[in-house]
Amino acid sequence: MKEPNIEQMKLDVGLPKNTFFHGFLIHNPEQDDFLLSYKSNRSTDLKSYCQTPETAHRFMKFKKAYKALKELEIEDRAIIVAAFDLNNQILIVGPEAFKDRFLADSDNPFRTNEVKH
C-alpha cells in the first residue's frame, strides 16, 4: 500500500495548506467506528473501537498504521484514513478506492456530512 501525500490530500479536499494533520486512523466504514486501542501478540489480538475520530488511536506514521492493520488482520474490513484538525471538528479523508463505502449512510450520532468552519 502506497503512503499518501498529506499535502496533496489537503489540496484534493480543498483544505488550507496550514491545516493541522491530526494523524492516521484505522476506520471500519461498515461499522462506522475507529480503532481506539489494540494489543497484538502471538496468542491474541485485543482491540477496542470508538465512534469518534477525536478519541481514536492516532498513528503519526502511515507505516505504523499499516503494520497494525496487518497484524490485527482487519485489512478486509478496515481502511487507513487521514485526519485533519479543523479546530471545531476532525475531518477524515479516506482513499478514493473506498469512497462508496466511506460515504455510506450511518447511524453514528457523531458523524456529519458537512464541514463546519
N, CA, C and O atoms as a GROMACS GRO file, in nm:
protein
  468
    1MET      N    1   0.085  -0.118   0.000
    1MET     CA    2   0.000   0.000   0.000
    1MET      C    3   0.090   0.124   0.000
    1MET      O    4   0.183   0.134   0.079
    2LYS      N    5   0.060   0.215  -0.087
    2LYS     CA    6   0.141   0.336  -0.101
    2LYS      C    7   0.104   0.441   0.004
    2LYS      O    8  -0.014   0.465   0.031
    3GLU      N    9   0.207   0.503   0.062
    3GLU     CA   10   0.183   0.607   0.162
    3GLU      C   11   0.126   0.732   0.095
    3GLU      O   12   0.182   0.780  -0.003
    4PRO      N   13   0.017   0.784   0.148
    4PRO     CA   14  -0.043   0.904   0.088
    4PRO      C   15   0.039   1.029   0.116
    4PRO      O   16   0.108   1.038   0.218
    5ASN      N   17   0.030   1.124   0.027
    5ASN     CA   18   0.097   1.252   0.042
    5ASN      C   19  -0.001   1.346   0.114
    5ASN      O   20  -0.104   1.384   0.057
    6ILE      N   21   0.031   1.383   0.236
    6ILE     CA   22  -0.059   1.465   0.318
    6ILE      C   23  -0.088   1.600   0.254
    6ILE      O   24  -0.203   1.644   0.252
    7GLU      N   25   0.013   1.665   0.201
    7GLU     CA   26  -0.008   1.796   0.139
    7GLU      C   27  -0.100   1.785   0.017
    7GLU      O   28  -0.184   1.872  -0.006
    8GLN      N   29  -0.084   1.679  -0.061
    8GLN     CA   30  -0.170   1.660  -0.177
    8GLN      C   31  -0.313   1.631  -0.134
    8GLN      O   32  -0.408   1.676  -0.199
    9MET      N   33  -0.329   1.556  -0.026
    9MET     CA   34  -0.464   1.528   0.026
    9MET      C   35  -0.534   1.657   0.066
    9MET      O   36  -0.652   1.676   0.038
   10LYS      N   37  -0.460   1.745   0.131
   10LYS     CA   38  -0.518   1.875   0.169
   10LYS      C   39  -0.568   1.949   0.046
   10LYS      O   40  -0.679   2.003   0.046
   11LEU      N   41  -0.486   1.952  -0.058
   11LEU     CA   42  -0.525   2.020  -0.182
   11LEU      C   43  -0.647   1.954  -0.245
   11LEU      O   44  -0.739   2.022  -0.291
   12ASP      N   45  -0.648   1.821  -0.248
   12ASP     CA   46  -0.757   1.746  -0.311
   12ASP      C   47  -0.893   1.774  -0.248
   12ASP      O   48  -0.994   1.775  -0.317
   13VAL      N   49  -0.895   1.796  -0.116
   13VAL     CA   50  -1.023   1.820  -0.048
   13VAL      C   51  -1.047   1.967  -0.019
   13VAL      O   52  -1.146   2.002   0.046
   14GLY      N   53  -0.959   2.054  -0.066
   14GLY     CA   54  -0.979   2.197  -0.052
   14GLY      C   55  -0.945   2.255   0.083
   14GLY      O   56  -1.001   2.358   0.122
   15LEU      N   57  -0.856   2.190   0.157
   15LEU     CA   58  -0.815   2.243   0.287
   15LEU      C   59  -0.699   2.340   0.271
   15LEU      O   60  -0.616   2.323   0.180
   16PRO      N   61  -0.691   2.441   0.356
   16PRO     CA   62  -0.575   2.532   0.352
   16PRO      C   63  -0.446   2.456   0.382
   16PRO      O   64  -0.448   2.355   0.454
   17LYS      N   65  -0.336   2.503   0.329
   17LYS     CA   66  -0.206   2.438   0.350
   17LYS      C   67  -0.169   2.429   0.497
   17LYS      O   68  -0.100   2.335   0.538
   18ASN      N   69  -0.213   2.526   0.577
   18ASN     CA   70  -0.174   2.528   0.718
   18ASN      C   71  -0.265   2.442   0.807
   18ASN      O   72  -0.253   2.447   0.930
   19THR      N   73  -0.356   2.364   0.749
   19THR     CA   74  -0.443   2.276   0.828
   19THR      C   75  -0.357   2.173   0.900
   19THR      O   76  -0.270   2.109   0.839
   20PHE      N   77  -0.383   2.156   1.029
   20PHE     CA   78  -0.305   2.065   1.113
   20PHE      C   79  -0.341   1.920   1.082
   20PHE      O   80  -0.458   1.883   1.083
   21PHE      N   81  -0.238   1.838   1.054
   21PHE     CA   82  -0.256   1.695   1.033
   21PHE      C   83  -0.266   1.628   1.169
   21PHE      O   84  -0.171   1.631   1.247
   22HIS      N   85  -0.380   1.567   1.197
   22HIS     CA   86  -0.409   1.504   1.326
   22HIS      C   87  -0.344   1.366   1.337
   22HIS      O   88  -0.305   1.325   1.446
   23GLY      N   89  -0.332   1.295   1.225
   23GLY     CA   90  -0.271   1.162   1.225
   23GLY      C   91  -0.347   1.067   1.134
   23GLY      O   92  -0.449   1.103   1.075
   24PHE      N   93  -0.297   0.946   1.124
   24PHE     CA   94  -0.366   0.840   1.050
   24PHE      C   95  -0.448   0.760   1.150
   24PHE      O   96  -0.404   0.733   1.261
   25LEU      N   97  -0.568   0.722   1.108
   25LEU     CA   98  -0.659   0.644   1.192
   25LEU      C   99  -0.699   0.518   1.116
   25LEU      O  100  -0.696   0.514   0.993
   26ILE      N  101  -0.737   0.416   1.190
   26ILE     CA  102  -0.791   0.295   1.128
   26ILE      C  103  -0.942   0.300   1.146
   26ILE      O  104  -0.994   0.308   1.257
   27HIS      N  105  -1.012   0.295   1.033
   27HIS     CA  106  -1.157   0.316   1.029
   27HIS      C  107  -1.226   0.196   0.964
   27HIS      O  108  -1.182   0.146   0.860
   28ASN      N  109  -1.334   0.152   1.025
   28ASN     CA  110  -1.418   0.048   0.967
   28ASN      C  111  -1.542   0.118   0.909
   28ASN      O  112  -1.631   0.155   0.986
   29PRO      N  113  -1.550   0.136   0.777
   29PRO     CA  114  -1.662   0.210   0.718
   29PRO      C  115  -1.798   0.145   0.740
   29PRO      O  116  -1.898   0.215   0.755
   30GLU      N  117  -1.804   0.011   0.742
   30GLU     CA  118  -1.934  -0.055   0.760
   30GLU      C  119  -1.989  -0.033   0.901
   30GLU      O  120  -2.109  -0.009   0.917
   31GLN      N  121  -1.904  -0.042   1.001
   31GLN     CA  122  -1.947  -0.019   1.140
   31GLN      C  123  -1.941   0.129   1.177
   31GLN      O  124  -1.995   0.170   1.279
   32ASP      N  125  -1.875   0.207   1.094
   32ASP     CA  126  -1.852   0.350   1.115
   32ASP      C  127  -1.789   0.376   1.252
   32ASP      O  128  -1.835   0.462   1.328
   33ASP      N  129  -1.683   0.300   1.280
   33ASP     CA  130  -1.610   0.322   1.404
   33ASP      C  131  -1.460   0.324   1.375
   33ASP      O  132  -1.416   0.296   1.264
   34PHE      N  133  -1.385   0.357   1.478
   34PHE     CA  134  -1.240   0.376   1.466
   34PHE      C  135  -1.169   0.292   1.571
   34PHE      O  136  -1.222   0.269   1.680
   35LEU      N  137  -1.050   0.248   1.538
   35LEU     CA  138  -0.970   0.172   1.634
   35LEU      C  139  -0.931   0.264   1.749
   35LEU      O  140  -0.871   0.370   1.727
   36LEU      N  141  -0.966   0.224   1.870
   36LEU     CA  142  -0.935   0.303   1.989
   36LEU      C  143  -0.804   0.256   2.052
   36LEU      O  144  -0.717   0.336   2.084
   37SER      N  145  -0.792   0.124   2.069
   37SER     CA  146  -0.670   0.068   2.127
   37SER      C  147  -0.653  -0.074   2.078
   37SER      O  148  -0.748  -0.138   2.032
   38TYR      N  149  -0.531  -0.123   2.087
   38TYR     CA  150  -0.505  -0.260   2.043
   38TYR      C  151  -0.380  -0.314   2.109
   38TYR      O  152  -0.292  -0.239   2.153
   39LYS      N  153  -0.376  -0.444   2.115
   39LYS     CA  154  -0.257  -0.514   2.161
   39LYS      C  155  -0.252  -0.642   2.079
   39LYS      O  156  -0.347  -0.720   2.077
   40SER      N  157  -0.142  -0.662   2.013
   40SER     CA  158  -0.130  -0.778   1.927
   40SER      C  159  -0.005  -0.856   1.964
   40SER      O  160   0.104  -0.799   1.974
   41ASN      N  161  -0.022  -0.986   1.985
   41ASN     CA  162   0.093  -1.074   2.005
   41ASN      C  163   0.059  -1.211   1.946
   41ASN      O  164  -0.046  -1.228   1.884
   42ARG      N  165   0.146  -1.306   1.964
   42ARG     CA  166   0.126  -1.438   1.901
   42ARG      C  167   0.000  -1.509   1.946
   42ARG      O  168  -0.063  -1.580   1.868
   43SER      N  169  -0.038  -1.491   2.070
   43SER     CA  170  -0.150  -1.568   2.123
   43SER      C  171  -0.285  -1.498   2.111
   43SER      O  172  -0.389  -1.564   2.109
   44THR      N  173  -0.286  -1.365   2.102
   44THR     CA  174  -0.415  -1.296   2.099
   44THR      C  175  -0.405  -1.159   2.035
   44THR      O  176  -0.300  -1.096   2.033
   45ASP      N  177  -0.518  -1.115   1.984
   45ASP     CA  178  -0.532  -0.978   1.935
   45ASP      C  179  -0.645  -0.913   2.014
   45ASP      O  180  -0.760  -0.956   2.005
   46LEU      N  181  -0.613  -0.812   2.090
   46LEU     CA  182  -0.713  -0.738   2.165
   46LEU      C  183  -0.731  -0.602   2.100
   46LEU      O  184  -0.634  -0.531   2.076
   47LYS      N  185  -0.855  -0.566   2.073
   47LYS     CA  186  -0.880  -0.436   2.012
   47LYS      C  187  -1.014  -0.383   2.060
   47LYS      O  188  -1.107  -0.458   2.088
   48SER      N  189  -1.020  -0.251   2.069
   48SER     CA  190  -1.146  -0.186   2.104
   48SER      C  191  -1.167  -0.071   2.007
   48SER      O  192  -1.072  -0.020   1.946
   49TYR      N  193  -1.292  -0.031   1.993
   49TYR     CA  194  -1.330   0.070   1.895
   49TYR      C  195  -1.407   0.184   1.960
   49TYR      O  196  -1.463   0.168   2.069
   50CYS      N  197  -1.408   0.297   1.893
   50CYS     CA  198  -1.483   0.414   1.940
   50CYS      C  199  -1.555   0.475   1.820
   50CYS      O  200  -1.526   0.441   1.705
   51GLN      N  201  -1.650   0.565   1.845
   51GLN     CA  202  -1.729   0.623   1.738
   51GLN      C  203  -1.673   0.753   1.682
   51GLN      O  204  -1.716   0.798   1.575
   52THR      N  205  -1.578   0.813   1.751
   52THR     CA  206  -1.531   0.944   1.706
   52THR      C  207  -1.383   0.943   1.670
   52THR      O  208  -1.303   0.875   1.736
   53PRO      N  209  -1.346   1.018   1.568
   53PRO     CA  210  -1.204   1.026   1.532
   53PRO      C  211  -1.121   1.101   1.637
   53PRO      O  212  -0.999   1.082   1.645
   54GLU      N  213  -1.186   1.185   1.717
   54GLU     CA  214  -1.114   1.260   1.820
   54GLU      C  215  -1.050   1.168   1.924
   54GLU      O  216  -0.942   1.198   1.975
   55THR      N  217  -1.117   1.056   1.955
   55THR     CA  218  -1.066   0.967   2.059
   55THR      C  219  -0.995   0.844   2.003
   55THR      O  220  -0.942   0.764   2.080
   56ALA      N  221  -0.992   0.828   1.873
   56ALA     CA  222  -0.930   0.712   1.810
   56ALA      C  223  -0.778   0.713   1.829
   56ALA      O  224  -0.717   0.817   1.853
   57HIS      N  225  -0.721   0.596   1.819
   57HIS     CA  226  -0.574   0.583   1.827
   57HIS      C  227  -0.514   0.650   1.704
   57HIS      O  228  -0.549   0.618   1.591
   58ARG      N  229  -0.421   0.743   1.729
   58ARG     CA  230  -0.356   0.816   1.619
   58ARG      C  231  -0.220   0.756   1.589
   58ARG      O  232  -0.141   0.727   1.679
   59PHE      N  233  -0.195   0.737   1.462
   59PHE     CA  234  -0.064   0.695   1.415
   59PHE      C  235  -0.005   0.814   1.340
   59PHE      O  236  -0.067   0.864   1.246
   60MET      N  237   0.111   0.859   1.379
   60MET     CA  238   0.172   0.972   1.309
   60MET      C  239   0.245   0.925   1.183
   60MET      O  240   0.274   1.006   1.095
   61LYS      N  241   0.273   0.798   1.175
   61LYS     CA  242   0.339   0.740   1.057
   61LYS      C  243   0.245   0.640   0.990
   61LYS      O  244   0.188   0.553   1.056
   62PHE      N  245   0.230   0.654   0.860
   62PHE     CA  246   0.144   0.564   0.784
   62PHE      C  247   0.191   0.419   0.797
   62PHE      O  248   0.109   0.328   0.808
   63LYS      N  249   0.322   0.398   0.797
   63LYS     CA  250   0.377   0.262   0.806
   63LYS      C  251   0.332   0.192   0.934
   63LYS      O  252   0.307   0.072   0.933
   64LYS      N  253   0.323   0.266   1.043
   64LYS     CA  254   0.280   0.206   1.170
   64LYS      C  255   0.131   0.170   1.166
   64LYS      O  256   0.090   0.067   1.219
   65ALA      N  257   0.050   0.255   1.104
   65ALA     CA  258  -0.092   0.225   1.089
   65ALA      C  259  -0.111   0.101   1.002
   65ALA      O  260  -0.193   0.015   1.033
   66TYR      N  261  -0.035   0.093   0.895
   66TYR     CA  262  -0.045  -0.020   0.804
   66TYR      C  263   0.000  -0.150   0.873
   66TYR      O  264  -0.060  -0.255   0.854
   67LYS      N  265   0.105  -0.140   0.953
   67LYS     CA  266   0.154  -0.256   1.028
   67LYS      C  267   0.047  -0.306   1.126
   67LYS      O  268   0.025  -0.427   1.137
   68ALA      N  269  -0.018  -0.214   1.196
   68ALA     CA  270  -0.125  -0.252   1.289
   68ALA      C  271  -0.242  -0.316   1.214
   68ALA      O  272  -0.297  -0.417   1.260
   69LEU      N  273  -0.280  -0.260   1.102
   69LEU     CA  274  -0.389  -0.314   1.020
   69LEU      C  275  -0.360  -0.458   0.981
   69LEU      O  276  -0.448  -0.544   0.988
   70LYS      N  277  -0.236  -0.485   0.940
   70LYS     CA  278  -0.195  -0.620   0.900
   70LYS      C  279  -0.187  -0.714   1.021
   70LYS      O  280  -0.236  -0.827   1.015
   71GLU      N  281  -0.126  -0.668   1.131
   71GLU     CA  282  -0.111  -0.752   1.250
   71GLU      C  283  -0.245  -0.793   1.307
   71GLU      O  284  -0.262  -0.906   1.353
   72LEU      N  285  -0.341  -0.702   1.305
   72LEU     CA  286  -0.474  -0.731   1.358
   72LEU      C  287  -0.561  -0.808   1.259
   72LEU      O  288  -0.671  -0.851   1.293
   73GLU      N  289  -0.511  -0.824   1.138
   73GLU     CA  290  -0.581  -0.897   1.032
   73GLU      C  291  -0.722  -0.842   1.006
   73GLU      O  292  -0.819  -0.917   0.998
   74ILE      N  293  -0.729  -0.708   0.993
   74ILE     CA  294  -0.858  -0.644   0.967
   74ILE      C  295  -0.857  -0.567   0.835
   74ILE      O  296  -0.946  -0.485   0.810
   75GLU      N  297  -0.758  -0.594   0.750
   75GLU     CA  298  -0.749  -0.520   0.624
   75GLU      C  299  -0.865  -0.552   0.529
   75GLU      O  300  -0.884  -0.480   0.431
   76ASP      N  301  -0.942  -0.657   0.556
   76ASP     CA  302  -1.059  -0.689   0.474
   76ASP      C  303  -1.180  -0.603   0.509
   76ASP      O  304  -1.276  -0.597   0.433
   77ARG      N  305  -1.177  -0.536   0.625
   77ARG     CA  306  -1.294  -0.458   0.668
   77ARG      C  307  -1.260  -0.318   0.717
   77ARG      O  308  -1.351  -0.239   0.744
   78ALA      N  309  -1.133  -0.286   0.729
   78ALA     CA  310  -1.094  -0.153   0.779
   78ALA      C  311  -0.998  -0.087   0.681
   78ALA      O  312  -0.930  -0.154   0.603
   79ILE      N  313  -0.995   0.046   0.686
   79ILE     CA  314  -0.906   0.123   0.600
   79ILE      C  315  -0.830   0.225   0.684
   79ILE      O  316  -0.869   0.258   0.796
   80ILE      N  317  -0.722   0.273   0.627
   80ILE     CA  318  -0.645   0.379   0.693
   80ILE      C  319  -0.692   0.512   0.634
   80ILE      O  320  -0.695   0.530   0.512
   81VAL      N  321  -0.729   0.604   0.722
   81VAL     CA  322  -0.774   0.736   0.680
   81VAL      C  323  -0.681   0.842   0.740
   81VAL      O  324  -0.617   0.819   0.843
   82ALA      N  325  -0.676   0.956   0.676
   82ALA     CA  326  -0.601   1.070   0.728
   82ALA      C  327  -0.699   1.160   0.802
   82ALA      O  328  -0.812   1.179   0.757
   83ALA      N  329  -0.657   1.214   0.914
   83ALA     CA  330  -0.743   1.301   0.994
   83ALA      C  331  -0.679   1.440   1.002
   83ALA      O  332  -0.559   1.454   1.023
   84PHE      N  333  -0.764   1.541   0.986
   84PHE     CA  334  -0.718   1.680   0.991
   84PHE      C  335  -0.800   1.755   1.096
   84PHE      O  336  -0.922   1.743   1.102
   85ASP      N  337  -0.731   1.833   1.177
   85ASP     CA  338  -0.795   1.909   1.284
   85ASP      C  339  -0.838   2.045   1.231
   85ASP      O  340  -0.754   2.126   1.191
   86LEU      N  341  -0.968   2.070   1.230
   86LEU     CA  342  -1.022   2.197   1.184
   86LEU      C  343  -1.062   2.288   1.300
   86LEU      O  344  -1.142   2.379   1.283
   87ASN      N  345  -1.006   2.262   1.417
   87ASN     CA  346  -1.032   2.334   1.543
   87ASN      C  347  -1.166   2.297   1.605
   87ASN      O  348  -1.171   2.268   1.724
   88ASN      N  349  -1.273   2.296   1.529
   88ASN     CA  350  -1.404   2.262   1.586
   88ASN      C  351  -1.451   2.123   1.548
   88ASN      O  352  -1.558   2.080   1.591
   89GLN      N  353  -1.373   2.051   1.468
   89GLN     CA  354  -1.405   1.914   1.432
   89GLN      C  355  -1.283   1.849   1.367
   89GLN      O  356  -1.190   1.916   1.322
   90ILE      N  357  -1.286   1.717   1.363
   90ILE     CA  358  -1.183   1.640   1.295
   90ILE      C  359  -1.243   1.591   1.164
   90ILE      O  360  -1.347   1.526   1.162
   91LEU      N  361  -1.176   1.624   1.055
   91LEU     CA  362  -1.219   1.580   0.922
   91LEU      C  363  -1.135   1.459   0.883
   91LEU      O  364  -1.012   1.463   0.891
   92ILE      N  365  -1.202   1.351   0.842
   92ILE     CA  366  -1.127   1.235   0.796
   92ILE      C  367  -1.141   1.223   0.646
   92ILE      O  368  -1.246   1.249   0.588
   93VAL      N  369  -1.030   1.184   0.584
   93VAL     CA  370  -1.023   1.170   0.439
   93VAL      C  371  -0.976   1.029   0.410
   93VAL      O  372  -0.870   0.986   0.454
   94GLY      N  373  -1.058   0.957   0.334
   94GLY     CA  374  -1.026   0.819   0.301
   94GLY      C  375  -0.977   0.804   0.158
   94GLY      O  376  -0.990   0.896   0.077
   95PRO      N  377  -0.920   0.689   0.129
   95PRO     CA  378  -0.873   0.661  -0.007
   95PRO      C  379  -0.988   0.664  -0.108
   95PRO      O  380  -1.099   0.621  -0.077
   96GLU      N  381  -0.961   0.713  -0.225
   96GLU     CA  382  -1.062   0.724  -0.331
   96GLU      C  383  -1.126   0.589  -0.363
   96GLU      O  384  -1.245   0.583  -0.394
   97ALA      N  385  -1.048   0.481  -0.355
   97ALA     CA  386  -1.100   0.348  -0.387
   97ALA      C  387  -1.211   0.304  -0.292
   97ALA      O  388  -1.290   0.216  -0.327
   98PHE      N  389  -1.219   0.364  -0.174
   98PHE     CA  390  -1.319   0.327  -0.075
   98PHE      C  391  -1.429   0.432  -0.061
   98PHE      O  392  -1.504   0.429   0.036
   99LYS      N  393  -1.438   0.522  -0.154
   99LYS     CA  394  -1.531   0.635  -0.144
   99LYS      C  395  -1.675   0.591  -0.120
   99LYS      O  396  -1.744   0.647  -0.035
  100ASP      N  397  -1.723   0.491  -0.194
  100ASP     CA  398  -1.861   0.445  -0.178
  100ASP      C  399  -1.887   0.389  -0.038
  100ASP      O  400  -1.988   0.422   0.024
  101ARG      N  401  -1.795   0.306   0.012
  101ARG     CA  402  -1.810   0.250   0.146
  101ARG      C  403  -1.799   0.359   0.252
  101ARG      O  404  -1.871   0.359   0.352
  102PHE      N  405  -1.709   0.452   0.228
  102PHE     CA  406  -1.678   0.557   0.324
  102PHE      C  407  -1.794   0.655   0.341
  102PHE      O  408  -1.816   0.708   0.450
  103LEU      N  409  -1.869   0.679   0.233
  103LEU     CA  410  -1.978   0.776   0.237
  103LEU      C  411  -2.114   0.713   0.257
  103LEU      O  412  -2.216   0.780   0.243
  104ALA      N  413  -2.118   0.585   0.291
  104ALA     CA  414  -2.245   0.515   0.312
  104ALA      C  415  -2.320   0.576   0.431
  104ALA      O  416  -2.260   0.637   0.520
  105ASP      N  417  -2.451   0.559   0.432
  105ASP     CA  418  -2.533   0.607   0.544
  105ASP      C  419  -2.485   0.545   0.674
  105ASP      O  420  -2.434   0.433   0.676
  106SER      N  421  -2.502   0.619   0.781
  106SER     CA  422  -2.453   0.575   0.911
  106SER      C  423  -2.550   0.613   1.022
  106SER      O  424  -2.619   0.714   1.014
  107ASP      N  425  -2.553   0.529   1.125
  107ASP     CA  426  -2.630   0.558   1.246
  107ASP      C  427  -2.543   0.625   1.352
  107ASP      O  428  -2.591   0.652   1.463
  108ASN      N  429  -2.419   0.651   1.321
  108ASN     CA  430  -2.327   0.713   1.416
  108ASN      C  431  -2.373   0.855   1.445
  108ASN      O  432  -2.373   0.939   1.356
  109PRO      N  433  -2.412   0.884   1.570
  109PRO     CA  434  -2.463   1.017   1.602
  109PRO      C  435  -2.357   1.127   1.595
  109PRO      O  436  -2.390   1.245   1.594
  110PHE      N  437  -2.230   1.088   1.590
  110PHE     CA  438  -2.122   1.187   1.586
  110PHE      C  439  -2.080   1.223   1.444
  110PHE      O  440  -1.995   1.310   1.425
  111ARG      N  441  -2.138   1.157   1.348
  111ARG     CA  442  -2.097   1.176   1.209
  111ARG      C  443  -2.175   1.292   1.145
  111ARG      O  444  -2.294   1.310   1.170
  112THR      N  445  -2.106   1.368   1.065
  112THR     CA  446  -2.170   1.476   0.990
  112THR      C  447  -2.118   1.473   0.847
  112THR      O  448  -2.004   1.433   0.823
  113ASN      N  449  -2.199   1.513   0.755
  113ASN     CA  450  -2.157   1.517   0.613
  113ASN      C  451  -2.118   1.657   0.570
  113ASN      O  452  -2.093   1.681   0.452
  114GLU      N  453  -2.114   1.748   0.664
  114GLU     CA  454  -2.075   1.885   0.628
  114GLU      C  455  -1.955   1.929   0.710
  114GLU      O  456  -1.940   1.890   0.825
  115VAL      N  457  -1.872   2.009   0.650
  115VAL     CA  458  -1.755   2.062   0.718
  115VAL      C  459  -1.794   2.196   0.781
  115VAL      O  460  -1.847   2.284   0.714
  116LYS      N  461  -1.767   2.208   0.910
  116LYS     CA  462  -1.801   2.332   0.981
  116LYS      C  463  -1.676   2.418   0.993
  116LYS      O  464  -1.574   2.373   1.045
  117HIS      N  465  -1.684   2.538   0.945
  117HIS     CA  466  -1.570   2.630   0.952
  117HIS      C  467  -1.585   2.725   1.069
  117HIS      O  468  -1.498   2.810   1.090
   0.00000   0.00000   0.00000
